[in-house]
Amino acid sequence: MNRRFILFLLLSSILLTSCSSDDDDLVGNWIKRSDFGGVARSDASLFVIGGKVYVFGGYTGKKRLKDIWEYDITGDSWTQKADLPGTERSSAVGFAISDKGYIGTGYDGENYLKDFWEFNPTSNLWTQKADFAGSARYGAVAFTLNNIGYVGTGYDDNYLMDFYKYNPSSDSWTAGTSIKGSKRAFATTFIYDSKAYVVCGINNGSYVTDFWMFDPSTETWSEKAQIADKTDESFDDDYNIKRMNAVALNINDKIYLSTGESGSLRSDTWEYNPITDRWYEKTAFEGTSRSGAVGFSYNNRGYILTGRSSTYYFDDMFEFMPEEEYDEYD
């Protein structure tokens, strides 16, 4: 056998091995779904009630909005509902308790806001509720645990770390337990096993790396592994997760964090395993890289929609299939 042929076989083997390894790395597939029914926007708010998703407000690049759109997941259709009677806004919080949705805080282009509203999808009516108990702010996070709403962090000319609890039965707010570690705005939150997690965000121009879990039974925060290379161990050597304005999806007991910005726009996607407290990179978001998107999970399906890239605003929507192989043609 001549040397040229042996060299050819070796190069072929290396090339095949490399291609196979690249293919194995492409785990997860994004599929484009029906476009959002309203105008393109970023920094909207969102809550989910049953099989319906509600997307509220946001910013078009020219004006702030107070419309709300209902998405029927089963029917794959959008319907506009009654506008908020209050001020148009972006970067507000949204959450659901039982069969009602709640919207509050935000920014109207001149003022930070603290008014708080309840939306009844059945009657298609808004009702103003007790003002948020903290300072007027935008870029906060919100979540629901045990039929109590929690709102905290954000920006009011100062980066914040406080939290407040909302009880819908008494329409009242009480002070909650502040998050530990860094103050932050434009963080990301998700729920797993009846506990809330807060990750990412920005504080005084720096993207924060500390990551916290809240247990409502003890009203305490516990620190999880940081989202950057902060240890002498190997598990975090390749972590490049820190950012602001990201979206988190809960699919099949794993969390998927994608989009956002950290000096530049992001499309990389990371899978978080709450049991092992470890992150693994997945197939990048297949739409245009963006920040200020919203996302939702329902019946182990996860979606990302809207957002912005520089001066361009989006009205598209993508579903993530974390266990499917990447397909650039779907």
C-alpha positions as CSV (number, residue, x, y, z in Angstrom):
1,M,0.0,0.0,0.0
2,N,1.6,3.3,-1.0
3,R,2.1,6.2,1.4
4,R,-0.3,8.6,-0.5
5,F,-3.1,6.1,-0.1
6,I,-2.4,5.6,3.6
7,L,-2.4,9.4,4.1
8,F,-5.7,9.7,2.2
9,L,-7.2,7.1,4.6
10,L,-6.0,8.9,7.7
11,L,-7.3,12.3,6.5
12,S,-10.6,10.7,5.6
13,S,-10.9,9.1,9.0
14,I,-10.1,12.4,10.7
15,L,-12.7,14.3,8.6
16,L,-15.4,11.8,9.2
17,T,-14.7,11.8,13.0
18,S,-14.8,15.6,13.0
19,C,-18.1,15.7,11.1
20,S,-19.7,13.1,13.3
21,S,-18.6,15.0,16.4
22,D,-20.1,18.3,15.1
23,D,-23.4,16.6,14.3
24,D,-23.5,15.1,17.8
25,D,-23.1,18.6,19.3
26,L,-26.2,19.9,17.5
27,V,-28.8,18.7,19.9
28,G,-32.1,20.6,19.9
29,N,-34.1,22.0,17.1
30,W,-36.0,25.3,16.7
31,I,-39.2,25.3,14.6
32,K,-40.9,28.5,13.3
33,R,-44.5,28.7,14.4
34,S,-47.4,31.2,13.7
35,D,-46.3,34.8,13.9
36,F,-47.5,36.9,16.9
37,G,-50.8,38.6,16.1
38,G,-49.9,42.1,17.1
39,V,-47.3,44.6,15.9
40,A,-43.7,43.8,16.2
41,R,-42.3,44.7,19.6
42,S,-39.8,44.1,22.4
43,D,-39.9,44.3,26.2
44,A,-43.5,42.9,26.4
45,S,-44.9,41.1,29.4
46,L,-46.5,37.7,29.4
47,F,-48.6,35.3,31.6
48,V,-50.3,31.9,30.9
49,I,-53.7,30.8,32.1
50,G,-54.7,27.3,31.1
51,G,-54.1,26.7,27.5
52,K,-54.1,30.4,26.7
53,V,-51.1,32.8,26.6
54,Y,-51.4,36.5,27.0
55,V,-48.8,39.0,25.7
56,F,-49.1,42.5,26.9
57,G,-47.6,45.9,25.9
58,G,-44.0,46.5,25.0
59,Y,-42.1,48.9,22.8
60,T,-42.2,49.2,19.0
61,G,-39.1,51.4,18.7
62,K,-41.4,54.4,18.3
63,K,-44.1,54.0,21.0
64,R,-45.1,52.0,24.0
65,L,-48.2,49.9,24.0
66,K,-51.0,48.8,26.2
67,D,-52.7,46.2,24.0
68,I,-53.0,42.5,25.0
69,W,-53.2,39.5,22.8
70,E,-54.5,36.0,23.6
71,Y,-52.8,33.0,21.9
72,D,-54.8,29.7,21.8
73,I,-52.0,27.1,21.9
74,T,-54.3,24.3,20.7
75,G,-55.9,26.3,17.9
76,D,-52.7,28.1,17.0
77,S,-54.5,31.4,16.7
78,W,-54.2,35.0,18.1
79,T,-57.1,37.2,19.3
80,Q,-56.8,40.8,20.5
81,K,-58.5,41.5,23.8
82,A,-59.4,44.8,25.6
83,D,-56.6,47.3,26.0
84,L,-55.4,48.2,29.4
85,P,-57.2,51.3,30.7
86,G,-54.0,52.6,32.3
87,T,-50.7,53.8,30.9
88,E,-49.0,52.2,28.0
89,R,-45.6,50.6,29.1
90,S,-42.7,48.4,28.4
91,S,-40.5,46.2,30.7
92,A,-43.5,45.6,33.0
93,V,-44.0,42.4,35.0
94,G,-46.7,39.8,34.4
95,F,-47.9,36.8,36.2
96,A,-51.1,34.7,36.7
97,I,-52.8,33.5,39.8
98,S,-55.6,31.0,39.3
99,D,-57.8,32.3,36.4
100,K,-56.6,35.9,36.5
101,G,-53.6,37.7,35.0
102,Y,-51.7,40.6,36.6
103,I,-49.6,43.4,35.0
104,G,-47.7,46.1,36.9
105,T,-44.7,48.4,37.1
106,G,-42.8,49.3,33.9
107,Y,-41.7,52.4,32.0
108,D,-43.9,54.7,29.9
109,G,-41.0,56.6,28.2
110,E,-40.8,59.2,30.9
111,N,-41.9,57.7,34.2
112,Y,-41.2,54.6,36.2
113,L,-44.5,53.0,37.1
114,K,-46.0,51.1,40.1
115,D,-49.7,50.8,39.3
116,F,-51.0,47.2,39.2
117,W,-53.8,45.7,37.2
118,E,-55.9,42.5,37.1
119,F,-57.1,41.0,33.8
120,N,-60.1,38.7,33.7
121,P,-60.0,36.7,30.4
122,T,-63.6,35.5,30.8
123,S,-65.1,38.9,31.0
124,N,-62.3,40.6,29.0
125,L,-62.1,43.3,31.7
126,W,-59.3,45.0,33.5
127,T,-59.5,46.1,37.2
128,Q,-57.1,48.3,38.9
129,K,-55.7,46.8,42.1
130,A,-53.6,48.1,45.0
131,D,-50.4,49.8,43.8
132,F,-47.2,47.7,44.0
133,A,-45.7,48.3,47.4
134,G,-42.1,48.9,46.3
135,S,-40.7,51.8,44.4
136,A,-41.8,52.6,40.9
137,R,-39.5,50.6,38.6
138,Y,-39.0,48.7,35.4
139,G,-37.0,45.6,34.4
140,A,-38.2,43.7,37.5
141,V,-39.1,39.9,37.6
142,A,-42.2,38.2,38.8
143,F,-43.4,34.7,39.6
144,T,-46.2,32.9,41.3
145,L,-45.9,30.3,44.1
146,N,-48.8,28.9,46.2
147,N,-51.2,31.4,44.7
148,I,-49.1,34.3,45.9
149,G,-47.4,36.7,43.4
150,Y,-43.8,37.8,43.9
151,V,-42.3,40.9,42.3
152,G,-38.7,42.1,42.9
153,T,-35.4,43.4,41.6
154,G,-35.4,46.0,38.7
155,Y,-34.3,49.5,38.3
156,D,-35.6,52.9,39.7
157,D,-32.4,54.9,39.2
158,N,-30.8,52.4,41.4
159,Y,-30.4,48.6,40.8
160,L,-32.7,46.7,43.2
161,M,-32.8,43.4,45.1
162,D,-36.0,43.8,47.2
163,F,-39.1,41.5,46.8
164,Y,-42.7,42.0,47.6
165,K,-45.6,39.5,47.9
166,Y,-49.1,40.0,46.5
167,N,-52.2,38.3,48.0
168,P,-55.1,38.5,45.5
169,S,-57.7,37.5,48.1
170,S,-57.0,40.6,50.2
171,D,-55.6,42.8,47.3
172,S,-52.6,43.6,49.5
173,W,-48.8,43.7,49.3
174,T,-46.3,42.7,52.0
175,A,-42.5,42.9,52.1
176,G,-40.8,39.7,51.1
177,T,-37.3,38.4,51.5
178,S,-34.8,40.2,49.3
179,I,-32.7,38.2,47.0
180,K,-29.1,37.7,48.1
181,G,-25.9,38.5,46.2
182,S,-26.1,41.1,43.4
183,K,-28.7,43.7,42.8
184,R,-30.0,43.3,39.3
185,A,-32.4,44.5,36.6
186,F,-33.6,42.6,33.5
187,A,-33.0,39.2,35.1
188,T,-34.7,35.9,34.2
189,T,-36.9,33.8,36.4
190,F,-38.4,30.3,36.2
191,I,-40.2,27.8,38.4
192,Y,-39.1,24.2,39.1
193,D,-40.4,21.9,41.8
194,S,-42.4,24.6,43.5
195,K,-39.4,26.8,43.9
196,A,-38.4,30.0,42.0
197,Y,-35.0,30.7,40.4
198,V,-33.6,34.0,39.5
199,V,-30.6,34.2,37.1
200,C,-28.7,36.7,34.9
201,G,-29.3,40.4,34.8
202,I,-27.2,43.5,34.9
203,N,-25.9,45.6,37.8
204,N,-24.0,48.9,37.4
205,G,-22.9,48.0,33.9
206,S,-21.8,44.4,34.7
207,Y,-23.6,41.2,33.8
208,V,-24.1,39.3,37.1
209,T,-23.1,35.7,37.5
210,D,-24.6,34.7,40.8
211,F,-27.7,32.5,40.6
212,W,-30.4,32.0,43.3
213,M,-33.2,29.7,44.3
214,F,-36.2,30.8,46.5
215,D,-38.1,28.4,48.7
216,P,-41.5,29.8,49.7
217,S,-41.9,27.3,52.6
218,T,-39.0,28.9,54.4
219,E,-38.9,32.3,52.7
220,T,-35.2,31.8,52.0
221,W,-32.8,32.2,49.1
222,S,-30.1,29.5,48.4
223,E,-27.2,30.1,46.1
224,K,-26.7,27.8,43.1
225,A,-23.5,27.4,41.1
226,Q,-22.5,30.6,39.3
227,I,-23.0,30.9,35.6
228,A,-19.4,31.7,34.8
229,D,-16.0,30.0,35.3
230,K,-15.7,30.7,39.0
231,T,-14.3,27.4,40.4
232,D,-11.2,25.3,40.1
233,E,-13.4,22.4,38.9
234,S,-13.9,21.7,35.2
235,F,-17.7,21.8,35.0
236,D,-17.8,25.6,34.5
237,D,-14.8,26.0,32.3
238,D,-16.9,26.6,29.2
239,Y,-19.7,28.6,30.9
240,N,-20.6,31.7,28.9
241,I,-24.1,32.2,30.1
242,K,-24.3,35.7,31.8
243,R,-26.5,38.2,30.0
244,M,-29.6,40.4,30.5
245,N,-33.1,40.2,28.9
246,A,-32.9,36.4,28.3
247,V,-35.8,33.9,28.2
248,A,-36.1,30.7,30.2
249,L,-38.3,27.7,29.1
250,N,-39.3,24.7,31.3
251,I,-39.5,21.6,29.2
252,N,-39.4,18.0,30.5
253,D,-37.9,18.9,33.9
254,K,-35.0,20.9,32.3
255,I,-34.7,24.6,31.8
256,Y,-33.5,26.2,28.6
257,L,-32.1,29.8,28.6
258,S,-31.7,31.6,25.3
259,T,-31.5,35.0,23.6
260,G,-30.7,38.2,25.5
261,E,-27.6,40.5,25.3
262,S,-24.2,40.9,27.0
263,G,-22.5,43.6,25.0
264,S,-23.8,41.9,21.8
265,L,-27.0,40.1,21.0
266,R,-27.2,36.4,22.0
267,S,-28.7,33.3,20.4
268,D,-26.8,30.6,22.2
269,T,-29.0,28.3,24.3
270,W,-28.1,26.5,27.5
271,E,-29.8,23.6,29.3
272,Y,-30.0,23.7,33.1
273,N,-30.5,20.5,35.1
274,P,-31.9,21.6,38.6
275,I,-31.0,18.2,40.1
276,T,-27.3,18.4,39.3
277,D,-27.1,22.2,39.2
278,R,-25.2,22.1,35.9
279,W,-25.5,23.8,32.5
280,Y,-24.9,22.3,29.0
281,E,-24.9,24.1,25.7
282,K,-27.6,23.2,23.2
283,T,-28.4,24.3,19.6
284,A,-28.6,28.1,19.3
285,F,-31.9,29.9,18.8
286,E,-32.5,29.7,15.0
287,G,-34.3,33.0,14.6
288,T,-32.4,36.3,14.4
289,S,-30.3,37.0,17.6
290,R,-32.3,39.2,19.8
291,S,-33.0,40.8,23.2
292,G,-36.2,41.7,25.0
293,A,-38.1,38.7,23.7
294,V,-40.7,36.8,25.8
295,G,-41.3,33.1,26.2
296,F,-43.6,30.6,27.7
297,S,-43.8,26.9,28.5
298,Y,-47.0,24.7,28.4
299,N,-47.4,21.0,28.6
300,N,-43.6,20.5,28.1
301,R,-43.5,22.7,25.0
302,G,-41.5,26.0,25.0
303,Y,-41.8,29.0,22.8
304,I,-39.9,32.3,22.2
305,L,-41.4,35.3,20.4
306,T,-41.0,39.0,19.7
307,G,-37.9,40.9,20.7
308,R,-35.5,43.4,19.0
309,S,-32.2,43.5,17.2
310,S,-30.8,47.0,17.2
311,T,-33.6,49.1,15.5
312,Y,-35.4,46.0,14.1
313,Y,-38.4,44.6,16.0
314,F,-39.8,41.1,15.7
315,D,-43.3,39.5,15.6
316,D,-42.1,35.9,14.9
317,M,-42.4,32.9,17.2
318,F,-40.3,29.7,17.5
319,E,-40.8,26.5,19.4
320,F,-37.8,24.6,20.8
321,M,-37.6,20.8,20.6
322,P,-34.6,20.1,22.9
323,E,-34.2,16.4,22.1
324,E,-34.6,16.6,18.3
325,E,-31.6,16.8,16.0
326,Y,-30.9,20.2,14.4
327,D,-32.5,20.7,11.0
328,E,-31.6,23.9,9.2
329,Y,-34.3,23.4,6.6
330,D,-37.4,23.2,8.8
